[in-house]
Amino acid sequence: MHTYLTVIHTALILFPLIAFLFTFPYMIYNYHKYGSVFSLKVLIVYSFILYMMTVYFLVILPLPSRDAVAASAGIKPQFIPFHFIHDIIEYAKKYHVPLWKNQALFQVLFNILMFVPFGMYLRYYFRCTWKKALLVSFFFTLFLETTQLTGIYGIYPKPFRMFDVDDLMANTSGGMIGYWIMTKIEGILPSRKTLDEQSYQLGKKVSLIRRTLAVFLDLSIAGTFAATLQQLIPHSFLLWMILYFIGSVLITKKYTPGMAIMSLRLYSTIPPHTTKIELWQIVIRYLSIFSFFYLLPSQMFDLLKFFGFGMILVIFGYIFFLVILFVKVLRNQRLFFSKWSRTIVGSNIALLEEHKKEIE
């Protein structure tokens, strides 16, 4: 029990780091598909990540030293089905304990219980059929057992944990038990379809974080593009940046690559407020945005040259965030480049939903 608690504690300690690495791509995926990051879905997904980390750590931890494993005889795999029955009987004979104190039995029950949440996630969040849940549960536990059999895929010269076919059976059974339990209680929980619909409703609005992420994505792509092409024409970095934004919107007639990833697009505010954007609107919008850089003191450009386009991403993105925050939250007005160009950034989710309905 102490070992199990130590492993769970380790998973809790490392979880913030894993969550941090996962957050940015997860946010991009959700904004692209739904236009929002719904809090309840985030809670479910992150709880699933923590659960998967805990299960994996229970399989491999604690890690012995490599030299100790090399000096050992190794652990032979157990390929006989239902051998756990023999283990339970032998343990009872050896220690003269009743069934409810039999550690061999507890081991089997623990392996079943460990996979019950897995089956529940498969049913509720991933919407698997029972056949798919059975296969996924089996192959996941096979992955874990193979990890043990191969000494974490060759990191250790010999296995230091036992590959046990009974564990395959117990884990897979646990997954299916969890699946069955969820069929009985999922009625009291909001369905995955409901969660998606609520995400789509939120996605029709453009949040500050969503818009800022689109800007950072565009600056990353444009910065790489401009830094490469300025090798051909010296001192042309900002020119290529401007051409990236104007050119991408001119080609698509609706968005930059960063906007597309975030399911955003430009709308014209000229009556009747259509999605059609004219050339003059595109040019005025982005020339007015990048004219800001010509107001910077010359010392700032020296810093930009020294640190490269990464500094531009940080400075421009940070200033953009502050300006948007001030205008949207404190004054609730449109920015100067939106007014001058008669354009506004809006969500593309509503149009995508209409397109799906037309297809259906």
VEXPADREN-546884 format. One record per residue (C-alpha): residue number from 1; x, y, z. Coordinates in Angstrom, 3 decimals. Layout:
N
<site nr="NUM" X="X" Y="Y" Z="Z"/>
...
This chain:
360
<site nr="1" X="0.000" Y="0.000" Z="0.000"/>
<site nr="2" X="2.858" Y="2.375" Z="0.837"/>
<site nr="3" X="4.385" Y="1.761" Z="-2.615"/>
<site nr="4" X="1.078" Y="2.505" Z="-4.332"/>
<site nr="5" X="0.666" Y="5.765" Z="-2.409"/>
<site nr="6" X="4.239" Y="6.779" Z="-3.268"/>
<site nr="7" X="3.586" Y="6.164" Z="-6.973"/>
<site nr="8" X="0.353" Y="8.178" Z="-6.894"/>
<site nr="9" X="2.200" Y="10.988" Z="-5.102"/>
<site nr="10" X="4.853" Y="10.956" Z="-7.853"/>
<site nr="11" X="2.144" Y="11.217" Z="-10.528"/>
<site nr="12" X="0.595" Y="14.206" Z="-8.721"/>
<site nr="13" X="3.978" Y="15.946" Z="-8.536"/>
<site nr="14" X="4.754" Y="15.464" Z="-12.249"/>
<site nr="15" X="1.209" Y="16.164" Z="-13.445"/>
<site nr="16" X="1.582" Y="20.000" Z="-13.602"/>
<site nr="17" X="4.591" Y="19.645" Z="-15.926"/>
<site nr="18" X="2.795" Y="17.213" Z="-18.238"/>
<site nr="19" X="-0.331" Y="19.370" Z="-18.152"/>
<site nr="20" X="1.730" Y="22.436" Z="-19.069"/>
<site nr="21" X="3.257" Y="20.692" Z="-22.098"/>
<site nr="22" X="-0.162" Y="19.422" Z="-23.162"/>
<site nr="23" X="-2.094" Y="22.663" Z="-22.675"/>
<site nr="24" X="-0.970" Y="24.685" Z="-25.704"/>
<site nr="25" X="-1.681" Y="22.025" Z="-28.387"/>
<site nr="26" X="-4.901" Y="21.072" Z="-26.573"/>
<site nr="27" X="-6.094" Y="24.685" Z="-26.608"/>
<site nr="28" X="-5.280" Y="25.023" Z="-30.310"/>
<site nr="29" X="-7.182" Y="21.823" Z="-31.107"/>
<site nr="30" X="-10.270" Y="22.923" Z="-29.175"/>
<site nr="31" X="-10.293" Y="26.441" Z="-30.574"/>
<site nr="32" X="-9.943" Y="25.063" Z="-34.093"/>
<site nr="33" X="-12.712" Y="22.483" Z="-33.715"/>
<site nr="34" X="-15.142" Y="24.166" Z="-31.302"/>
<site nr="35" X="-14.008" Y="27.787" Z="-31.092"/>
<site nr="36" X="-13.712" Y="27.520" Z="-27.301"/>
<site nr="37" X="-12.135" Y="25.660" Z="-24.427"/>
<site nr="38" X="-15.034" Y="24.455" Z="-22.269"/>
<site nr="39" X="-14.143" Y="24.179" Z="-18.574"/>
<site nr="40" X="-15.957" Y="20.883" Z="-17.888"/>
<site nr="41" X="-14.307" Y="19.200" Z="-20.879"/>
<site nr="42" X="-10.937" Y="20.508" Z="-19.692"/>
<site nr="43" X="-11.555" Y="18.970" Z="-16.257"/>
<site nr="44" X="-12.443" Y="15.605" Z="-17.818"/>
<site nr="45" X="-9.442" Y="15.588" Z="-20.160"/>
<site nr="46" X="-6.945" Y="16.573" Z="-17.481"/>
<site nr="47" X="-8.359" Y="14.030" Z="-15.046"/>
<site nr="48" X="-7.864" Y="11.423" Z="-17.794"/>
<site nr="49" X="-4.241" Y="12.509" Z="-18.237"/>
<site nr="50" X="-3.629" Y="12.226" Z="-14.486"/>
<site nr="51" X="-5.268" Y="8.803" Z="-14.442"/>
<site nr="52" X="-3.130" Y="7.540" Z="-17.360"/>
<site nr="53" X="0.034" Y="8.859" Z="-15.718"/>
<site nr="54" X="-0.849" Y="7.099" Z="-12.473"/>
<site nr="55" X="-1.532" Y="3.786" Z="-14.217"/>
<site nr="56" X="1.749" Y="3.944" Z="-16.134"/>
<site nr="57" X="3.732" Y="4.847" Z="-13.033"/>
<site nr="58" X="2.116" Y="1.984" Z="-11.121"/>
<site nr="59" X="3.482" Y="-0.325" Z="-13.818"/>
<site nr="60" X="7.087" Y="0.938" Z="-13.933"/>
<site nr="61" X="7.785" Y="2.489" Z="-10.513"/>
<site nr="62" X="9.797" Y="2.253" Z="-8.397"/>
<site nr="63" X="12.663" Y="2.033" Z="-10.882"/>
<site nr="64" X="15.612" Y="-0.122" Z="-9.772"/>
<site nr="65" X="19.182" Y="0.673" Z="-10.744"/>
<site nr="66" X="20.291" Y="-0.647" Z="-14.119"/>
<site nr="67" X="23.275" Y="-2.445" Z="-12.570"/>
<site nr="68" X="21.030" Y="-4.233" Z="-10.063"/>
<site nr="69" X="18.783" Y="-5.493" Z="-12.850"/>
<site nr="70" X="21.786" Y="-6.579" Z="-14.938"/>
<site nr="71" X="23.165" Y="-8.565" Z="-11.990"/>
<site nr="72" X="19.825" Y="-10.247" Z="-11.292"/>
<site nr="73" X="18.462" Y="-13.384" Z="-12.909"/>
<site nr="74" X="15.548" Y="-11.406" Z="-14.344"/>
<site nr="75" X="11.871" Y="-12.214" Z="-13.961"/>
<site nr="76" X="10.303" Y="-14.867" Z="-16.119"/>
<site nr="77" X="6.944" Y="-14.127" Z="-17.783"/>
<site nr="78" X="3.806" Y="-15.959" Z="-16.714"/>
<site nr="79" X="1.830" Y="-17.248" Z="-19.718"/>
<site nr="80" X="-0.612" Y="-19.657" Z="-17.997"/>
<site nr="81" X="-4.205" Y="-18.311" Z="-17.919"/>
<site nr="82" X="-5.994" Y="-18.331" Z="-14.541"/>
<site nr="83" X="-2.754" Y="-19.056" Z="-12.702"/>
<site nr="84" X="-3.913" Y="-16.481" Z="-10.131"/>
<site nr="85" X="-6.269" Y="-19.138" Z="-8.692"/>
<site nr="86" X="-3.250" Y="-21.280" Z="-7.845"/>
<site nr="87" X="-1.522" Y="-18.241" Z="-6.325"/>
<site nr="88" X="-4.516" Y="-17.500" Z="-4.109"/>
<site nr="89" X="-4.692" Y="-21.088" Z="-2.849"/>
<site nr="90" X="-0.940" Y="-21.268" Z="-2.224"/>
<site nr="91" X="-0.950" Y="-17.972" Z="-0.329"/>
<site nr="92" X="-3.812" Y="-19.188" Z="1.880"/>
<site nr="93" X="-1.967" Y="-22.433" Z="2.639"/>
<site nr="94" X="1.348" Y="-20.727" Z="3.339"/>
<site nr="95" X="0.110" Y="-17.944" Z="5.612"/>
<site nr="96" X="-3.096" Y="-19.558" Z="6.910"/>
<site nr="97" X="-5.215" Y="-16.480" Z="6.285"/>
<site nr="98" X="-8.886" Y="-16.172" Z="5.329"/>
<site nr="99" X="-9.866" Y="-15.031" Z="1.850"/>
<site nr="100" X="-10.423" Y="-11.406" Z="2.841"/>
<site nr="101" X="-6.772" Y="-11.185" Z="3.974"/>
<site nr="102" X="-5.308" Y="-12.971" Z="0.950"/>
<site nr="103" X="-2.752" Y="-10.693" Z="-0.740"/>
<site nr="104" X="-2.809" Y="-12.747" Z="-3.960"/>
<site nr="105" X="-6.536" Y="-12.112" Z="-4.242"/>
<site nr="106" X="-6.049" Y="-8.421" Z="-3.518"/>
<site nr="107" X="-3.534" Y="-8.232" Z="-6.365"/>
<site nr="108" X="-6.101" Y="-9.570" Z="-8.843"/>
<site nr="109" X="-8.821" Y="-7.265" Z="-7.545"/>
<site nr="110" X="-6.469" Y="-4.287" Z="-7.718"/>
<site nr="111" X="-5.658" Y="-5.041" Z="-11.376"/>
<site nr="112" X="-9.387" Y="-5.140" Z="-12.139"/>
<site nr="113" X="-10.116" Y="-1.980" Z="-10.177"/>
<site nr="114" X="-7.212" Y="-0.107" Z="-11.798"/>
<site nr="115" X="-8.861" Y="-0.317" Z="-15.229"/>
<site nr="116" X="-12.446" Y="0.455" Z="-14.179"/>
<site nr="117" X="-11.960" Y="4.247" Z="-14.706"/>
<site nr="118" X="-10.418" Y="3.519" Z="-18.114"/>
<site nr="119" X="-13.589" Y="1.799" Z="-19.292"/>
<site nr="120" X="-15.680" Y="4.645" Z="-17.896"/>
<site nr="121" X="-13.698" Y="7.224" Z="-19.878"/>
<site nr="122" X="-14.005" Y="5.103" Z="-23.024"/>
<site nr="123" X="-17.776" Y="4.965" Z="-22.701"/>
<site nr="124" X="-18.498" Y="8.502" Z="-21.518"/>
<site nr="125" X="-15.955" Y="10.816" Z="-23.126"/>
<site nr="126" X="-14.616" Y="8.836" Z="-26.096"/>
<site nr="127" X="-18.036" Y="7.321" Z="-26.919"/>
<site nr="128" X="-16.626" Y="3.881" Z="-27.755"/>
<site nr="129" X="-18.840" Y="0.918" Z="-28.550"/>
<site nr="130" X="-18.372" Y="-2.056" Z="-26.236"/>
<site nr="131" X="-16.409" Y="-3.898" Z="-28.938"/>
<site nr="132" X="-14.046" Y="-0.973" Z="-29.408"/>
<site nr="133" X="-13.744" Y="-0.538" Z="-25.633"/>
<site nr="134" X="-12.827" Y="-4.218" Z="-25.320"/>
<site nr="135" X="-10.094" Y="-3.905" Z="-27.951"/>
<site nr="136" X="-8.720" Y="-0.627" Z="-26.587"/>
<site nr="137" X="-8.659" Y="-1.978" Z="-23.019"/>
<site nr="138" X="-6.884" Y="-5.148" Z="-24.150"/>
<site nr="139" X="-4.262" Y="-3.378" Z="-26.265"/>
<site nr="140" X="-3.586" Y="-0.770" Z="-23.599"/>
<site nr="141" X="-2.918" Y="-3.423" Z="-20.967"/>
<site nr="142" X="-0.874" Y="-5.355" Z="-23.550"/>
<site nr="143" X="1.231" Y="-2.219" Z="-23.997"/>
<site nr="144" X="1.768" Y="-2.017" Z="-20.234"/>
<site nr="145" X="2.667" Y="-5.697" Z="-19.935"/>
<site nr="146" X="5.023" Y="-5.452" Z="-22.914"/>
<site nr="147" X="6.685" Y="-2.487" Z="-21.225"/>
<site nr="148" X="7.418" Y="-4.762" Z="-18.275"/>
<site nr="149" X="8.489" Y="-7.726" Z="-20.435"/>
<site nr="150" X="11.019" Y="-5.670" Z="-22.427"/>
<site nr="151" X="12.515" Y="-3.847" Z="-19.439"/>
<site nr="152" X="10.870" Y="-0.575" Z="-20.565"/>
<site nr="153" X="11.739" Y="-1.288" Z="-24.197"/>
<site nr="154" X="15.427" Y="-1.988" Z="-23.716"/>
<site nr="155" X="16.286" Y="0.648" Z="-21.131"/>
<site nr="156" X="16.953" Y="-2.215" Z="-18.734"/>
<site nr="157" X="18.855" Y="-5.325" Z="-19.896"/>
<site nr="158" X="16.295" Y="-7.661" Z="-18.285"/>
<site nr="159" X="12.665" Y="-7.454" Z="-17.137"/>
<site nr="160" X="12.324" Y="-6.244" Z="-13.543"/>
<site nr="161" X="8.527" Y="-6.698" Z="-13.479"/>
<site nr="162" X="6.572" Y="-9.794" Z="-14.484"/>
<site nr="163" X="4.623" Y="-10.086" Z="-17.704"/>
<site nr="164" X="1.486" Y="-11.907" Z="-16.555"/>
<site nr="165" X="-1.274" Y="-13.095" Z="-18.860"/>
<site nr="166" X="-3.636" Y="-12.987" Z="-15.876"/>
<site nr="167" X="-3.005" Y="-9.235" Z="-15.655"/>
<site nr="168" X="-4.137" Y="-8.937" Z="-19.271"/>
<site nr="169" X="-7.363" Y="-10.680" Z="-18.364"/>
<site nr="170" X="-7.896" Y="-8.734" Z="-15.125"/>
<site nr="171" X="-7.166" Y="-5.306" Z="-16.637"/>
<site nr="172" X="-9.353" Y="-5.936" Z="-19.677"/>
<site nr="173" X="-12.164" Y="-7.170" Z="-17.415"/>
<site nr="174" X="-11.799" Y="-4.032" Z="-15.307"/>
<site nr="175" X="-12.138" Y="-1.874" Z="-18.413"/>
<site nr="176" X="-15.340" Y="-3.633" Z="-19.414"/>
<site nr="177" X="-16.739" Y="-3.404" Z="-15.869"/>
<site nr="178" X="-16.088" Y="0.345" Z="-15.946"/>
<site nr="179" X="-17.779" Y="0.538" Z="-19.334"/>
<site nr="180" X="-20.844" Y="-1.264" Z="-17.957"/>
<site nr="181" X="-20.976" Y="0.956" Z="-14.858"/>
<site nr="182" X="-20.949" Y="4.067" Z="-17.025"/>
<site nr="183" X="-23.910" Y="2.789" Z="-19.062"/>
<site nr="184" X="-25.900" Y="2.809" Z="-15.809"/>
<site nr="185" X="-24.870" Y="6.251" Z="-14.509"/>
<site nr="186" X="-24.192" Y="8.329" Z="-17.625"/>
<site nr="187" X="-27.816" Y="9.525" Z="-17.593"/>
<site nr="188" X="-27.070" Y="11.765" Z="-14.602"/>
<site nr="189" X="-24.105" Y="13.370" Z="-16.382"/>
<site nr="190" X="-24.137" Y="15.804" Z="-19.324"/>
<site nr="191" X="-23.565" Y="13.795" Z="-22.498"/>
<site nr="192" X="-20.523" Y="14.285" Z="-24.714"/>
<site nr="193" X="-22.898" Y="15.654" Z="-27.359"/>
<site nr="194" X="-24.173" Y="18.232" Z="-24.872"/>
<site nr="195" X="-20.607" Y="19.200" Z="-23.951"/>
<site nr="196" X="-19.769" Y="19.656" Z="-27.641"/>
<site nr="197" X="-22.897" Y="21.748" Z="-28.256"/>
<site nr="198" X="-22.052" Y="24.001" Z="-25.309"/>
<site nr="199" X="-18.514" Y="24.321" Z="-26.650"/>
<site nr="200" X="-19.871" Y="25.359" Z="-30.064"/>
<site nr="201" X="-22.137" Y="27.953" Z="-28.446"/>
<site nr="202" X="-19.175" Y="29.456" Z="-26.585"/>
<site nr="203" X="-17.140" Y="29.242" Z="-29.790"/>
<site nr="204" X="-19.447" Y="31.687" Z="-31.555"/>
<site nr="205" X="-17.908" Y="34.416" Z="-29.386"/>
<site nr="206" X="-14.314" Y="35.571" Z="-29.808"/>
<site nr="207" X="-12.453" Y="35.456" Z="-26.511"/>
<site nr="208" X="-9.323" Y="37.450" Z="-25.742"/>
<site nr="209" X="-7.226" Y="34.296" Z="-25.315"/>
<site nr="210" X="-8.448" Y="32.849" Z="-28.602"/>
<site nr="211" X="-7.602" Y="35.981" Z="-30.535"/>
<site nr="212" X="-4.216" Y="36.351" Z="-28.858"/>
<site nr="213" X="-3.316" Y="32.745" Z="-29.689"/>
<site nr="214" X="-4.182" Y="33.429" Z="-33.334"/>
<site nr="215" X="-1.847" Y="36.433" Z="-33.302"/>
<site nr="216" X="1.023" Y="34.449" Z="-31.773"/>
<site nr="217" X="0.568" Y="31.655" Z="-34.316"/>
<site nr="218" X="0.609" Y="34.152" Z="-37.183"/>
<site nr="219" X="3.644" Y="35.943" Z="-35.769"/>
<site nr="220" X="5.493" Y="32.634" Z="-35.438"/>
<site nr="221" X="4.751" Y="31.665" Z="-39.048"/>
<site nr="222" X="5.304" Y="35.179" Z="-40.423"/>
<site nr="223" X="8.472" Y="35.637" Z="-38.378"/>
<site nr="224" X="9.979" Y="32.436" Z="-39.760"/>
<site nr="225" X="8.907" Y="33.430" Z="-43.284"/>
<site nr="226" X="10.340" Y="36.955" Z="-42.950"/>
<site nr="227" X="13.578" Y="35.891" Z="-41.253"/>
<site nr="228" X="14.249" Y="33.496" Z="-44.129"/>
<site nr="229" X="13.449" Y="35.888" Z="-46.973"/>
<site nr="230" X="15.278" Y="38.855" Z="-45.518"/>
<site nr="231" X="18.465" Y="36.993" Z="-46.331"/>
<site nr="232" X="17.695" Y="37.832" Z="-49.972"/>
<site nr="233" X="16.888" Y="41.508" Z="-49.335"/>
<site nr="234" X="18.590" Y="43.051" Z="-46.275"/>
<site nr="235" X="16.486" Y="45.126" Z="-43.843"/>
<site nr="236" X="13.242" Y="43.758" Z="-45.293"/>
<site nr="237" X="11.961" Y="41.892" Z="-42.237"/>
<site nr="238" X="8.890" Y="44.078" Z="-41.610"/>
<site nr="239" X="8.122" Y="44.192" Z="-45.320"/>
<site nr="240" X="7.861" Y="40.397" Z="-45.482"/>
<site nr="241" X="5.788" Y="40.383" Z="-42.280"/>
<site nr="242" X="3.306" Y="42.813" Z="-43.827"/>
<site nr="243" X="3.207" Y="40.874" Z="-47.093"/>
<site nr="244" X="2.486" Y="37.665" Z="-45.179"/>
<site nr="245" X="-0.620" Y="39.089" Z="-43.518"/>
<site nr="246" X="-1.926" Y="40.992" Z="-46.540"/>
<site nr="247" X="-1.131" Y="38.160" Z="-48.938"/>
<site nr="248" X="-2.709" Y="35.389" Z="-46.863"/>
<site nr="249" X="-5.967" Y="37.305" Z="-46.363"/>
<site nr="250" X="-5.960" Y="38.387" Z="-50.016"/>
<site nr="251" X="-5.659" Y="34.766" Z="-51.166"/>
<site nr="252" X="-8.248" Y="33.306" Z="-48.785"/>
<site nr="253" X="-10.544" Y="36.365" Z="-48.730"/>
<site nr="254" X="-11.257" Y="35.691" Z="-45.083"/>
<site nr="255" X="-8.350" Y="34.840" Z="-42.763"/>
<site nr="256" X="-4.675" Y="34.423" Z="-41.999"/>
<site nr="257" X="-3.303" Y="30.942" Z="-41.196"/>
<site nr="258" X="-3.399" Y="31.745" Z="-37.481"/>
<site nr="259" X="-7.027" Y="32.802" Z="-37.727"/>
<site nr="260" X="-7.880" Y="29.643" Z="-39.670"/>
<site nr="261" X="-6.329" Y="27.468" Z="-36.965"/>
<site nr="262" X="-8.355" Y="29.295" Z="-34.304"/>
<site nr="263" X="-11.563" Y="29.145" Z="-36.432"/>
<site nr="264" X="-11.617" Y="32.936" Z="-36.817"/>
<site nr="265" X="-12.159" Y="35.079" Z="-39.880"/>
<site nr="266" X="-12.454" Y="38.715" Z="-40.963"/>
<site nr="267" X="-15.870" Y="40.261" Z="-41.479"/>
<site nr="268" X="-16.631" Y="43.554" Z="-43.185"/>
<site nr="269" X="-18.518" Y="46.105" Z="-41.058"/>
<site nr="270" X="-19.675" Y="47.989" Z="-44.146"/>
<site nr="271" X="-23.450" Y="47.472" Z="-44.488"/>
<site nr="272" X="-24.862" Y="44.891" Z="-45.046"/>
<site nr="273" X="-21.978" Y="43.482" Z="-42.949"/>
<site nr="274" X="-20.985" Y="40.668" Z="-45.292"/>
<site nr="275" X="-18.090" Y="38.214" Z="-45.151"/>
<site nr="276" X="-16.658" Y="39.699" Z="-48.357"/>
<site nr="277" X="-13.443" Y="41.662" Z="-47.700"/>
<site nr="278" X="-12.160" Y="44.183" Z="-50.239"/>
<site nr="279" X="-8.490" Y="44.682" Z="-51.098"/>
<site nr="280" X="-8.372" Y="48.214" Z="-49.676"/>
<site nr="281" X="-9.721" Y="46.954" Z="-46.337"/>
<site nr="282" X="-6.999" Y="44.299" Z="-46.092"/>
<site nr="283" X="-4.213" Y="46.752" Z="-46.961"/>
<site nr="284" X="-5.395" Y="49.453" Z="-44.537"/>
<site nr="285" X="-5.888" Y="46.953" Z="-41.707"/>
<site nr="286" X="-2.382" Y="45.523" Z="-41.768"/>
<site nr="287" X="-0.485" Y="48.643" Z="-42.796"/>
<site nr="288" X="-2.026" Y="50.456" Z="-39.822"/>
<site nr="289" X="-1.124" Y="47.573" Z="-37.489"/>
<site nr="290" X="2.522" Y="47.393" Z="-38.540"/>
<site nr="291" X="2.935" Y="51.167" Z="-38.730"/>
<site nr="292" X="3.238" Y="50.880" Z="-34.956"/>
<site nr="293" X="6.770" Y="49.537" Z="-35.365"/>
<site nr="294" X="7.896" Y="52.737" Z="-37.050"/>
<site nr="295" X="6.951" Y="54.615" Z="-33.886"/>
<site nr="296" X="9.387" Y="52.566" Z="-31.833"/>
<site nr="297" X="12.678" Y="54.237" Z="-30.786"/>
<site nr="298" X="15.760" Y="53.208" Z="-32.758"/>
<site nr="299" X="17.187" Y="51.486" Z="-29.661"/>
<site nr="300" X="14.282" Y="49.048" Z="-29.788"/>
<site nr="301" X="15.239" Y="48.015" Z="-33.311"/>
<site nr="302" X="18.786" Y="47.376" Z="-32.103"/>
<site nr="303" X="17.334" Y="44.950" Z="-29.558"/>
<site nr="304" X="15.196" Y="43.303" Z="-32.227"/>
<site nr="305" X="18.245" Y="42.827" Z="-34.455"/>
<site nr="306" X="20.197" Y="41.354" Z="-31.557"/>
<site nr="307" X="17.553" Y="38.931" Z="-30.327"/>
<site nr="308" X="15.979" Y="38.127" Z="-33.709"/>
<site nr="309" X="12.314" Y="37.724" Z="-34.613"/>
<site nr="310" X="11.628" Y="35.895" Z="-31.338"/>
<site nr="311" X="11.832" Y="39.266" Z="-29.594"/>
<site nr="312" X="9.341" Y="40.674" Z="-32.080"/>
<site nr="313" X="6.929" Y="37.872" Z="-31.237"/>
<site nr="314" X="7.209" Y="38.594" Z="-27.530"/>
<site nr="315" X="7.003" Y="42.389" Z="-27.750"/>
<site nr="316" X="4.300" Y="42.584" Z="-30.388"/>
<site nr="317" X="2.230" Y="39.795" Z="-28.832"/>
<site nr="318" X="2.472" Y="41.317" Z="-25.362"/>
<site nr="319" X="1.518" Y="44.793" Z="-26.581"/>
<site nr="320" X="-1.338" Y="43.343" Z="-28.627"/>
<site nr="321" X="-2.623" Y="41.485" Z="-25.564"/>
<site nr="322" X="-2.550" Y="44.626" Z="-23.422"/>
<site nr="323" X="-4.195" Y="46.805" Z="-26.067"/>
<site nr="324" X="-6.956" Y="44.257" Z="-26.713"/>
<site nr="325" X="-7.483" Y="43.847" Z="-22.968"/>
<site nr="326" X="-7.762" Y="47.599" Z="-22.475"/>
<site nr="327" X="-10.072" Y="48.208" Z="-25.415"/>
<site nr="328" X="-12.322" Y="45.172" Z="-24.957"/>
<site nr="329" X="-12.552" Y="45.040" Z="-21.186"/>
<site nr="330" X="-12.166" Y="48.634" Z="-20.047"/>
<site nr="331" X="-13.665" Y="50.551" Z="-22.965"/>
<site nr="332" X="-15.471" Y="47.882" Z="-24.990"/>
<site nr="333" X="-14.594" Y="49.576" Z="-28.296"/>
<site nr="334" X="-13.037" Y="48.414" Z="-31.524"/>
<site nr="335" X="-9.351" Y="49.002" Z="-32.207"/>
<site nr="336" X="-8.151" Y="51.758" Z="-34.536"/>
<site nr="337" X="-7.133" Y="49.397" Z="-37.341"/>
<site nr="338" X="-10.562" Y="47.754" Z="-37.250"/>
<site nr="339" X="-12.279" Y="51.143" Z="-37.493"/>
<site nr="340" X="-10.050" Y="52.430" Z="-40.290"/>
<site nr="341" X="-10.364" Y="49.264" Z="-42.375"/>
<site nr="342" X="-14.041" Y="48.692" Z="-41.546"/>
<site nr="343" X="-13.225" Y="45.078" Z="-40.602"/>
<site nr="344" X="-13.651" Y="42.992" Z="-37.492"/>
<site nr="345" X="-12.453" Y="39.563" Z="-36.368"/>
<site nr="346" X="-15.323" Y="37.163" Z="-35.769"/>
<site nr="347" X="-15.856" Y="33.467" Z="-35.160"/>
<site nr="348" X="-16.033" Y="31.041" Z="-38.040"/>
<site nr="349" X="-17.877" Y="28.430" Z="-35.966"/>
<site nr="350" X="-21.386" Y="29.601" Z="-36.898"/>
<site nr="351" X="-20.559" Y="29.356" Z="-40.612"/>
<site nr="352" X="-19.003" Y="25.919" Z="-40.128"/>
<site nr="353" X="-22.142" Y="24.686" Z="-38.350"/>
<site nr="354" X="-24.328" Y="26.001" Z="-41.179"/>
<site nr="355" X="-22.100" Y="24.250" Z="-43.713"/>
<site nr="356" X="-22.384" Y="20.951" Z="-41.800"/>
<site nr="357" X="-26.177" Y="21.239" Z="-41.716"/>
<site nr="358" X="-26.227" Y="21.864" Z="-45.485"/>
<site nr="359" X="-24.142" Y="18.720" Z="-46.041"/>
<site nr="360" X="-26.379" Y="16.651" Z="-43.773"/>
